Amino acid sequence: MTKAPLDLSVLSDKVEDHWTEDGTPALAAVEKLLGRKVSRADVVKSGRLRYRTTPKGPAPRAPVDHRLEILKAEGRVSALRIRFADVQAKIKAVRVRYADAIAAWQRANPPPSTDEAYRQHLARQARNTATGDVAAPQPVVHRSVLDEVMSQTGGRTTRNPAARKVRGLIR
């Protein structure tokens, strides 16, 4: 069983009694700090030297096998594609059921025929007239003199078709 290296980061670089001449921690200072006996080998294993503290960052990581990582990512993507296809199939099934429900509702509630629609319109119109819910007639406002003149004539329906024939005979 291997022991974890000692944490000697609390030793101060400014205190002369904590260090030996070669810059390693003094055994007396380490024993006083820990409250137990330690060997020089344990102190050396800690890696602590004066004016050089060990970085307290993450442990060094093993090299990454990129091919393996790519294969894992491809596996995850394949699983997501399969899951996506399953969801698409479920959506398609729901849409089919929705379309069937709409078709069933349309069969149960056919649109009224032209005669029925006209009768319903007349009934609504009579009901609105009886209740006084009829819009007041709006006066026609002509934007120009030409619009007013054209509105007084019957348009193309008032044209005399024989006029052309008469003109043709006069020539």
C-alpha positions as CSV (number, residue, x, y, z in Angstrom):
1,M,0.0,0.0,0.0
2,T,1.5,3.3,-1.0
3,K,1.1,6.4,1.1
4,A,0.0,9.7,-0.4
5,P,2.7,12.3,-0.4
6,L,2.7,14.7,2.5
7,D,1.1,18.1,2.0
8,L,3.8,20.5,3.0
9,S,2.3,23.6,1.4
10,V,1.8,25.2,4.8
11,L,5.5,25.6,5.3
12,S,6.5,29.2,4.9
13,D,9.4,30.0,2.6
14,K,10.3,33.0,4.8
15,V,11.0,31.1,8.0
16,E,14.6,29.9,8.1
17,D,13.9,27.1,10.7
18,H,11.6,25.2,8.2
19,W,14.4,24.6,5.7
20,T,17.8,23.0,5.4
21,E,20.7,24.5,3.5
22,D,19.9,22.6,0.3
23,G,16.2,24.0,0.2
24,T,14.4,20.8,1.4
25,P,12.1,20.9,4.4
26,A,13.7,20.4,7.8
27,L,12.6,17.1,9.5
28,A,12.0,18.9,12.8
29,A,9.7,21.5,11.3
30,V,7.7,18.8,9.4
31,E,7.4,16.6,12.5
32,K,6.3,19.6,14.6
33,L,3.7,20.5,11.9
34,L,2.3,17.0,11.6
35,G,2.7,15.9,15.2
36,R,4.3,12.6,14.4
37,K,7.6,11.1,13.2
38,V,8.4,11.1,9.5
39,S,11.3,9.9,7.4
40,R,13.5,11.9,5.0
41,A,12.1,9.7,2.2
42,D,8.5,10.8,2.9
43,V,9.6,14.4,2.9
44,V,11.4,14.0,-0.4
45,K,8.3,12.3,-1.9
46,S,6.3,15.4,-1.1
47,G,8.3,17.2,-3.7
48,R,8.3,20.5,-1.7
49,L,11.3,22.7,-2.0
50,R,11.9,26.2,-0.7
51,Y,10.6,28.9,-3.1
52,R,9.0,26.2,-5.2
53,T,5.6,25.1,-4.2
54,T,3.9,22.2,-5.9
55,P,1.0,23.4,-8.0
56,K,-2.4,22.4,-6.6
57,G,-4.1,22.0,-10.0
58,P,-5.7,19.0,-11.5
59,A,-3.7,15.8,-11.7
60,P,-2.0,15.3,-15.0
61,R,-4.2,13.5,-17.4
62,A,-3.3,10.5,-19.5
63,P,-2.9,11.1,-23.2
64,V,-6.1,11.0,-25.2
65,D,-6.7,8.4,-27.8
66,H,-8.5,10.5,-30.4
67,R,-9.6,7.6,-32.5
68,L,-11.3,6.0,-29.6
69,E,-13.0,9.3,-28.7
70,I,-14.2,9.7,-32.3
71,L,-15.6,6.1,-32.2
72,K,-17.4,6.9,-29.0
73,A,-18.8,10.1,-30.4
74,E,-20.0,8.2,-33.6
75,G,-21.7,5.7,-31.4
76,R,-23.5,8.5,-29.5
77,V,-24.6,10.1,-32.8
78,S,-25.8,6.8,-34.1
79,A,-27.9,6.2,-31.0
80,L,-29.3,9.8,-31.3
81,R,-30.2,9.1,-35.0
82,I,-32.0,5.9,-34.0
83,R,-33.9,7.8,-31.3
84,F,-34.7,10.6,-33.8
85,A,-36.1,8.1,-36.3
86,D,-38.3,6.5,-33.5
87,V,-39.6,9.9,-32.6
88,Q,-40.4,10.7,-36.3
89,A,-42.3,7.5,-36.6
90,K,-44.3,8.3,-33.5
91,I,-45.1,11.8,-34.9
92,K,-46.2,10.3,-38.2
93,A,-48.5,7.9,-36.3
94,V,-50.0,10.8,-34.3
95,R,-50.5,12.8,-37.5
96,V,-52.3,9.9,-39.1
97,R,-54.6,9.6,-36.1
98,Y,-55.2,13.4,-36.2
99,A,-56.1,13.2,-39.9
100,D,-58.5,10.3,-39.2
101,A,-60.2,12.2,-36.4
102,I,-60.7,15.2,-38.7
103,A,-62.1,13.0,-41.5
104,A,-64.5,11.4,-39.0
105,W,-65.6,14.8,-37.7
106,Q,-66.2,16.0,-41.3
107,R,-68.2,12.9,-42.1
108,A,-70.3,13.4,-39.0
109,N,-70.8,17.1,-39.7
110,P,-71.3,17.6,-43.5
111,P,-71.4,21.1,-44.8
112,P,-74.9,22.5,-45.6
113,S,-76.1,22.4,-49.1
114,T,-76.5,25.6,-51.1
115,D,-80.2,25.6,-50.3
116,E,-79.7,25.1,-46.6
117,A,-77.0,27.8,-46.5
118,Y,-79.3,30.2,-48.2
119,R,-82.2,29.4,-45.8
120,Q,-79.9,29.9,-42.8
121,H,-78.8,33.2,-44.2
122,L,-82.4,34.3,-44.7
123,A,-83.3,33.2,-41.2
124,R,-80.4,35.2,-39.7
125,Q,-81.3,38.2,-41.8
126,A,-85.0,38.0,-40.5
127,R,-83.8,37.5,-36.9
128,N,-81.5,40.6,-37.2
129,T,-84.2,42.7,-38.7
130,A,-86.7,41.7,-36.0
131,T,-84.3,42.6,-33.2
132,G,-83.2,45.8,-34.9
133,D,-79.7,44.7,-35.4
134,V,-79.4,46.1,-38.9
135,A,-76.6,48.4,-40.0
136,A,-77.6,51.9,-41.1
137,P,-77.1,52.5,-44.9
138,Q,-73.9,54.3,-45.7
139,P,-74.0,57.2,-48.0
140,V,-72.0,56.9,-51.2
141,V,-69.2,59.4,-51.4
142,H,-67.8,59.9,-54.9
143,R,-64.1,60.9,-55.2
144,S,-64.4,62.7,-58.5
145,V,-67.0,64.1,-60.9
146,L,-66.2,61.2,-63.3
147,D,-67.1,58.7,-60.5
148,E,-70.4,60.5,-59.9
149,V,-71.3,60.5,-63.7
150,M,-70.4,56.9,-64.1
151,S,-72.4,55.9,-61.1
152,Q,-75.5,57.5,-62.6
153,T,-75.2,55.7,-65.9
154,G,-75.9,52.0,-65.9
155,G,-72.4,51.2,-67.1
156,R,-72.1,48.9,-70.1
157,T,-75.6,47.5,-69.7
158,T,-77.2,50.8,-70.8
159,R,-75.4,51.0,-74.1
160,N,-77.5,50.8,-77.2
161,P,-76.3,47.9,-79.3
162,A,-78.0,49.3,-82.3
163,A,-76.1,52.6,-82.3
164,R,-73.1,51.0,-83.9
165,K,-75.2,49.6,-86.7
166,V,-76.8,53.0,-87.4
167,R,-73.4,54.7,-87.6
168,G,-72.2,52.0,-90.0
169,L,-75.1,52.7,-92.3
170,I,-74.5,56.4,-92.3
171,R,-70.9,56.2,-93.6
